[in-house]
Amino acid sequence: MDARVQLRIGTADMAGPDDALLIEGDGAVPYGSVHGRFVVPETGAHAAGCACCPPRGPVAEALTRLFLQRVRGDVSFFSGVVAVPCSVAGEAAIRAALQEDPMVRGRFRLTGG
């Protein structure tokens, strides 16, 4: 059995009561939902990291924050995440985080797409 949190790419209305939302942008979120936000830089570049750690993208950072909040009990326990991109770049950033970031890959798995 895979213990990683299931992550689906879709729309906010796909989220069930046991799902958190990861939404691109900075607008409103459904009341009472567990959520995270990410903003994809227009240039696609981010700040330089230290020599031993590659820079982490906004999706990886947002998913890490969500996961830590879940572990610490700061938010309601969620068994899945629905990632809601608002752009092609947003969806690409979600998929890249799942493929390229070892911490994200170890905690989350893409399902249904």
Backbone hydrogen bonds in HBPLUS format (Angstrom, degrees):
<---DONOR---> <-ACCEPTOR-->    atom                        ^
c    i                          cat <-CA-CA->   ^        H-A-AA   ^      H-
h    n   atom  resd res      DA  || num        DHA   H-A  angle D-A-AA Bond
n    s   type  num  typ     dist DA aas  dist angle  dist       angle   num
A0005-VAL N   A0107-ARG O   2.76 MM 102  6.09 156.5  1.82 157.0 148.8     1
A0109-ARG N   A0005-VAL O   2.90 MM 104  6.18 150.1  1.99 154.7 155.3     2
A0081-VAL N   A0006-GLN O   2.80 MM  75  6.24 146.3  1.92 153.6 164.6     3
A0007-LEU N   A0109-ARG O   2.79 MM 102  5.74 149.9  1.88 157.8 153.9     4
A0111-THR N   A0007-LEU O   2.88 MM 104  5.89 158.2  1.93 153.2 153.7     5
A0008-ARG N   A0081-VAL O   2.84 MM  73  6.31 159.5  1.88 160.6 166.8     6
A0083-ALA N   A0008-ARG O   2.69 MM  75  6.01 162.3  1.72 164.5 169.7     7
A0010-GLY N   A0083-ALA O   2.94 MM  73  6.14 164.0  1.96 158.2 161.0     8
A0014-MET N   A0011-THR O   2.96 MM   3  5.58 163.5  1.99 120.4 125.8     9
A0015-ALA N   A0012-ALA O   3.13 MM   3  5.69 163.8  2.16 115.8 120.8    10
A0019-ASP N   A0016-GLY O   3.16 MM   3  5.32 161.3  2.19 117.0 116.4    11
A0079-SER N   A0018-ASP O   2.72 MM  61  5.64 149.4  1.81 155.1 164.2    12
A0020-ALA N   A0080-GLY O   2.85 MM  60  6.30 155.7  1.91 146.1 150.3    13
A0082-VAL N   A0020-ALA O   2.85 MM  62  6.30 159.7  1.89 163.8 168.2    14
A0021-LEU N   A0034-VAL O   2.84 MM  13  6.26 161.6  1.87 152.0 156.6    15
A0036-GLY N   A0021-LEU O   2.78 MM  15  6.30 139.8  1.94 150.1 163.0    16
A0022-LEU N   A0082-VAL O   2.97 MM  60  6.17 160.8  2.01 144.5 144.8    17
A0084-VAL N   A0022-LEU O   2.68 MM  62  6.00 165.2  1.70 161.4 165.4    18
A0023-ILE N   A0036-GLY O   3.01 MM  13  6.33 165.7  2.03 151.8 148.2    19
A0038-PHE N   A0023-ILE O   3.14 MM  15  6.42 145.0  2.27 142.8 144.0    20
A0024-GLU N   A0084-VAL O   3.03 MM  60  6.21 167.0  2.04 159.9 155.7    21
A0025-GLY N   A0038-PHE O   2.85 MM  13  6.00 155.4  1.91 151.8 156.6    22
A0033-SER N   A0030-PRO O   3.23 MM   3  5.76 159.1  2.27 137.0 136.3    23
A0044-GLY N   A0041-PRO O   3.06 MM   3  5.11 140.0  2.22  98.8 110.6    24
A0053-CYS N   A0050-CYS O   3.31 MM   3  5.40 144.5  2.45 101.2 110.8    25
A0061-GLU N   A0057-GLY O   3.07 MM   4  6.33 161.5  2.11 153.4 158.8    26
A0062-ALA N   A0058-PRO O   2.98 MM   4  6.08 159.1  2.03 141.0 146.8    27
A0063-LEU N   A0059-VAL O   2.85 MM   4  6.05 167.2  1.87 158.6 161.6    28
A0064-THR N   A0060-ALA O   2.97 MM   4  6.05 153.9  2.04 143.3 150.9    29
A0065-ARG N   A0061-GLU O   2.96 MM   4  6.22 158.5  2.01 148.9 154.3    30
A0066-LEU N   A0062-ALA O   2.98 MM   4  6.24 163.3  2.01 150.5 154.9    31
A0067-PHE N   A0063-LEU O   2.91 MM   4  6.08 164.5  1.93 149.7 154.0    32
A0068-LEU N   A0064-THR O   2.93 MM   4  6.12 164.5  1.95 153.3 157.3    33
A0069-GLN N   A0065-ARG O   2.94 MM   4  6.14 157.5  1.99 151.1 157.3    34
A0070-ARG N   A0066-LEU O   2.99 MM   4  6.24 151.5  2.07 147.5 155.5    35
A0071-VAL N   A0067-PHE O   2.94 MM   4  6.25 161.7  1.97 154.1 158.4    36
A0072-ARG N   A0068-LEU O   2.94 MM   4  6.04 161.3  1.97 150.8 155.6    37
A0073-GLY N   A0069-GLN O   3.09 MM   4  6.01 117.6  2.49 132.4 146.0    38
A0074-ASP N   A0069-GLN O   2.86 MM   5  4.89 136.3  2.05 150.7 154.9    39
A0073-GLY N   A0070-ARG O   3.21 MM   3  5.20 146.5  2.33  97.6 107.5    40
A0091-GLU N   A0087-SER O   3.12 MM   4  6.49 159.0  2.17 149.0 152.9    41
A0092-ALA N   A0088-VAL O   2.96 MM   4  6.19 160.4  2.00 149.4 155.4    42
A0093-ALA N   A0089-ALA O   2.89 MM   4  6.06 148.0  1.99 142.4 151.0    43
A0094-ILE N   A0090-GLY O   3.05 MM   4  6.35 149.7  2.14 146.3 153.9    44
A0095-ARG N   A0091-GLU O   3.04 MM   4  6.33 170.2  2.05 156.1 157.6    45
A0096-ALA N   A0092-ALA O   2.85 MM   4  5.99 155.1  1.91 146.0 153.8    46
A0097-ALA N   A0093-ALA O   2.98 MM   4  6.10 157.3  2.03 142.6 148.1    47
A0098-LEU N   A0094-ILE O   3.16 MM   4  6.44 156.8  2.21 149.3 155.1    48
A0099-GLN N   A0095-ARG O   3.07 MM   4  6.28 136.5  2.27 140.7 152.4    49
A0099-GLN N   A0096-ALA O   3.14 MM   3  5.08 128.1  2.42  93.8 107.6    50
A0100-GLU N   A0096-ALA O   2.73 MM   4  5.67 161.9  1.76 160.2 164.4    51
A0101-ASP N   A0097-ALA O   3.14 MM   4  5.23 156.2  2.20 128.6 133.9    52
A0105-ARG N   A0101-ASP O   2.89 MM   4  6.05 170.8  1.90 162.8 165.9    53
A0106-GLY N   A0102-PRO O   2.97 MM   4  6.00 141.8  2.12 137.9 147.2    54
A0107-ARG N   A0104-VAL O   3.05 MM   3  5.23 141.6  2.20 103.0 114.1    55
A0108-PHE N   A0104-VAL O   2.81 MM   4  5.74 153.4  1.88 165.3 170.5    56
